[in-house]
Amino acid sequence: MKFELKTENYSNSFTNVLRYVLIIALIIIFCDAALKLGIIARHYQIEHKCRLLSLEKSKSNFRKLSNLTNLRSKQRIWEFCREVVK
């Protein structure tokens, strides 16, 4: 009698699990990087709009800053921009 043990199924399933774990890890890393880039871009937009507001006090600049910062009054926007531009 000859006895053979097939190990192909175990190694194949291990590589599949490892592949899925790596794919999920890459997705998490890319999503985290995308969120951080979004935060950086938003901060840059706020800083840029505050600098524009210090040069040109237009209604559109106030409106754009209001949308970005969720501040509604012009006085609060001015105070916020003073802190950002420092």
GULO-180081 format. One record per residue: residue in one letter; residue number from 1; y, x, z negated of N, C-alpha, C in turn. Coordinates in steps of 0.1 Angstrom, whole numbers, m for minus. Example, Ala and Ser with C-alpha at 12.3 -4.5 7.8 and 13.67 -1.06 7.14 Angstrom:
BEGIN
+------+-----+-------+-------+-------+-------+-------+-------+-------+-------+-------+
| type | seq |   npy |   npx |   npz |  capy |  capx |  capz |   cpy |   cpx |   cpz |
+------+-----+-------+-------+-------+-------+-------+-------+-------+-------+-------+
|    A |   1 |   m57 |   132 |   m78 |   m45 |   123 |   m78 |   m33 |   132 |   m78 |
|    S |   2 |   m22 |   128 |   m71 |   m11 |   137 |   m71 |     0 |   129 |   m79 |
+------+-----+-------+-------+-------+-------+-------+-------+-------+-------+-------+
//
This chain:
BEGIN
+------+-----+-------+-------+-------+-------+-------+-------+-------+-------+-------+
| type | seq |   npy |   npx |   npz |  capy |  capx |  capz |   cpy |   cpx |   cpz |
+------+-----+-------+-------+-------+-------+-------+-------+-------+-------+-------+
|    M |   1 |   m12 |     8 |     0 |     0 |     0 |     0 |    12 |     9 |     0 |
|    K |   2 |    22 |     4 |     8 |    34 |    11 |     9 |    45 |     3 |     3 |
|    F |   3 |    54 |     9 |    m6 |    64 |     1 |   m12 |    78 |     8 |    m8 |
|    E |   4 |    86 |    m1 |    m2 |    99 |     4 |     2 |   110 |    m4 |    m5 |
|    L |   5 |   121 |     2 |    m8 |   132 |    m4 |   m15 |   144 |    m3 |    m6 |
|    K |   6 |   149 |   m15 |    m1 |   161 |   m15 |     7 |   173 |   m15 |    m1 |
|    T |   7 |   182 |    m5 |     1 |   194 |    m4 |    m7 |   207 |    m7 |     2 |
|    E |   8 |   204 |   m11 |    14 |   215 |   m13 |    24 |   224 |   m25 |    19 |
|    N |   9 |   218 |   m35 |    14 |   226 |   m47 |     9 |   235 |   m43 |    m2 |
|    Y |  10 |   231 |   m35 |   m11 |   239 |   m32 |   m23 |   251 |   m23 |   m19 |
|    S |  11 |   249 |   m13 |   m10 |   260 |    m5 |    m6 |   270 |   m12 |     3 |
|    N |  12 |   264 |   m21 |    11 |   273 |   m29 |    20 |   282 |   m39 |    12 |
|    S |  13 |   276 |   m45 |     2 |   284 |   m54 |    m6 |   294 |   m47 |   m14 |
|    F |  14 |   291 |   m35 |   m19 |   301 |   m27 |   m26 |   312 |   m22 |   m17 |
|    T |  15 |   310 |   m19 |    m5 |   321 |   m15 |     4 |   329 |   m27 |     8 |
|    N |  16 |   323 |   m39 |     9 |   331 |   m51 |    11 |   340 |   m54 |    m1 |
|    V |  17 |   335 |   m53 |   m13 |   343 |   m56 |   m25 |   354 |   m46 |   m26 |
|    L |  18 |   351 |   m33 |   m23 |   361 |   m22 |   m23 |   372 |   m25 |   m13 |
|    R |  19 |   368 |   m29 |    m1 |   377 |   m32 |    10 |   387 |   m44 |     6 |
|    Y |  20 |   381 |   m54 |     0 |   390 |   m65 |    m5 |   399 |   m61 |   m16 |
|    V |  21 |   395 |   m53 |   m25 |   404 |   m48 |   m36 |   415 |   m40 |   m30 |
|    L |  22 |   412 |   m31 |   m20 |   422 |   m23 |   m14 |   432 |   m32 |    m6 |
|    I |  23 |   427 |   m42 |     1 |   436 |   m50 |     8 |   446 |   m58 |    m1 |
|    I |  24 |   440 |   m63 |   m12 |   448 |   m71 |   m22 |   459 |   m61 |   m28 |
|    A |  25 |   455 |   m49 |   m31 |   464 |   m39 |   m37 |   475 |   m36 |   m27 |
|    L |  26 |   472 |   m34 |   m15 |   482 |   m32 |    m5 |   492 |   m43 |    m3 |
|    I |  27 |   487 |   m55 |    m3 |   495 |   m67 |    m2 |   505 |   m68 |   m14 |
|    I |  28 |   500 |   m65 |   m26 |   508 |   m66 |   m38 |   519 |   m55 |   m37 |
|    I |  29 |   515 |   m43 |   m33 |   525 |   m32 |   m32 |   536 |   m35 |   m22 |
|    F |  30 |   532 |   m41 |   m10 |   542 |   m44 |     0 |   551 |   m56 |    m4 |
|    C |  31 |   545 |   m65 |   m11 |   554 |   m77 |   m16 |   564 |   m72 |   m27 |
|    D |  32 |   559 |   m63 |   m36 |   568 |   m57 |   m46 |   579 |   m49 |   m39 |
|    A |  33 |   576 |   m41 |   m29 |   586 |   m33 |   m22 |   596 |   m42 |   m14 |
|    A |  34 |   591 |   m53 |    m9 |   600 |   m63 |    m2 |   610 |   m69 |   m12 |
|    L |  35 |   605 |   m73 |   m23 |   614 |   m79 |   m33 |   624 |   m69 |   m38 |
|    K |  36 |   620 |   m57 |   m40 |   630 |   m47 |   m45 |   640 |   m44 |   m34 |
|    L |  37 |   636 |   m44 |   m22 |   646 |   m42 |   m11 |   655 |   m53 |   m10 |
|    G |  38 |   651 |   m65 |   m13 |   659 |   m77 |   m13 |   670 |   m76 |   m24 |
|    I |  39 |   666 |   m71 |   m35 |   675 |   m70 |   m47 |   686 |   m59 |   m43 |
|    I |  40 |   681 |   m48 |   m37 |   691 |   m38 |   m34 |   700 |   m43 |   m23 |
|    A |  41 |   696 |   m50 |   m13 |   704 |   m55 |    m3 |   714 |   m65 |    m8 |
|    R |  42 |   710 |   m73 |   m18 |   719 |   m83 |   m24 |   730 |   m76 |   m32 |
|    H |  43 |   726 |   m66 |   m39 |   736 |   m58 |   m47 |   746 |   m51 |   m38 |
|    Y |  44 |   741 |   m46 |   m27 |   750 |   m39 |   m17 |   760 |   m50 |   m11 |
|    Q |  45 |   755 |   m62 |    m8 |   764 |   m72 |    m3 |   774 |   m76 |   m13 |
|    I |  46 |   771 |   m77 |   m25 |   781 |   m81 |   m35 |   791 |   m70 |   m37 |
|    E |  47 |   787 |   m58 |   m37 |   797 |   m47 |   m38 |   806 |   m46 |   m26 |
|    H |  48 |   800 |   m48 |   m14 |   808 |   m48 |    m2 |   818 |   m60 |    m2 |
|    K |  49 |   814 |   m71 |    m5 |   823 |   m83 |    m6 |   834 |   m81 |   m16 |
|    C |  50 |   831 |   m75 |   m27 |   841 |   m73 |   m38 |   852 |   m63 |   m32 |
|    R |  51 |   847 |   m53 |   m25 |   857 |   m43 |   m19 |   865 |   m50 |    m9 |
|    L |  52 |   859 |   m59 |    m1 |   867 |   m66 |     9 |   877 |   m76 |     2 |
|    L |  53 |   873 |   m82 |    m9 |   882 |   m91 |   m16 |   894 |   m83 |   m22 |
|    S |  54 |   892 |   m71 |   m26 |   903 |   m63 |   m31 |   913 |   m60 |   m20 |
|    L |  55 |   908 |   m59 |    m8 |   917 |   m56 |     3 |   924 |   m69 |     9 |
|    E |  56 |   915 |   m79 |    11 |   920 |   m91 |    18 |   915 |  m103 |     9 |
|    K |  57 |   924 |  m110 |     4 |   921 |  m122 |    m5 |   920 |  m134 |     3 |
|    S |  58 |   909 |  m136 |    10 |   907 |  m148 |    19 |   898 |  m157 |    12 |
|    K |  59 |   899 |  m170 |    16 |   890 |  m180 |    11 |   875 |  m178 |    14 |
|    S |  60 |   873 |  m173 |    26 |   859 |  m170 |    30 |   852 |  m159 |    21 |
|    N |  61 |   860 |  m149 |    17 |   854 |  m139 |     8 |   851 |  m145 |    m5 |
|    F |  62 |   860 |  m154 |   m10 |   857 |  m160 |   m23 |   844 |  m169 |   m22 |
|    R |  63 |   843 |  m176 |   m11 |   832 |  m185 |    m9 |   819 |  m177 |    m8 |
|    K |  64 |   819 |  m166 |    m1 |   807 |  m158 |     1 |   803 |  m152 |   m12 |
|    L |  65 |   813 |  m147 |   m20 |   809 |  m141 |   m33 |   805 |  m152 |   m43 |
|    S |  66 |   810 |  m164 |   m42 |   806 |  m175 |   m50 |   791 |  m178 |   m47 |
|    N |  67 |   787 |  m178 |   m35 |   773 |  m181 |   m31 |   764 |  m169 |   m36 |
|    L |  68 |   768 |  m157 |   m35 |   760 |  m146 |   m39 |   758 |  m145 |   m54 |
|    T |  69 |   769 |  m147 |   m62 |   769 |  m145 |   m76 |   768 |  m158 |   m84 |
|    N |  70 |   768 |  m169 |   m78 |   767 |  m182 |   m85 |   779 |  m184 |   m95 |
|    L |  71 |   790 |  m178 |   m92 |   803 |  m180 |  m100 |   811 |  m190 |   m92 |
|    R |  72 |   817 |  m199 |   m99 |   825 |  m209 |   m92 |   840 |  m207 |   m93 |
|    S |  73 |   845 |  m202 |  m104 |   860 |  m201 |  m105 |   865 |  m187 |   m99 |
|    K |  74 |   877 |  m188 |   m94 |   882 |  m175 |   m88 |   885 |  m165 |   m98 |
|    Q |  75 |   889 |  m169 |  m110 |   891 |  m160 |  m121 |   879 |  m152 |  m125 |
|    R |  76 |   867 |  m159 |  m126 |   855 |  m153 |  m129 |   850 |  m143 |  m118 |
|    I |  77 |   853 |  m147 |  m106 |   849 |  m138 |   m95 |   858 |  m125 |   m95 |
|    W |  78 |   871 |  m127 |   m98 |   880 |  m115 |  m100 |   875 |  m106 |  m111 |
|    E |  79 |   871 |  m111 |  m122 |   866 |  m103 |  m134 |   853 |   m96 |  m130 |
|    F |  80 |   845 |  m104 |  m123 |   832 |   m98 |  m119 |   834 |   m86 |  m110 |
|    C |  81 |   843 |   m88 |  m100 |   846 |   m78 |   m90 |   852 |   m65 |   m96 |
|    R |  82 |   861 |   m68 |  m106 |   867 |   m56 |  m113 |   856 |   m47 |  m119 |
|    E |  83 |   846 |   m54 |  m125 |   835 |   m46 |  m131 |   826 |   m39 |  m121 |
|    V |  84 |   824 |   m46 |  m109 |   816 |   m40 |   m99 |   822 |   m28 |   m92 |
|    V |  85 |   835 |   m29 |   m89 |   842 |   m19 |   m81 |   845 |    m7 |   m90 |
|    K |  86 |   845 |    m8 |  m103 |   848 |     4 |  m111 |   841 |    16 |  m108 |
+------+-----+-------+-------+-------+-------+-------+-------+-------+-------+-------+
//
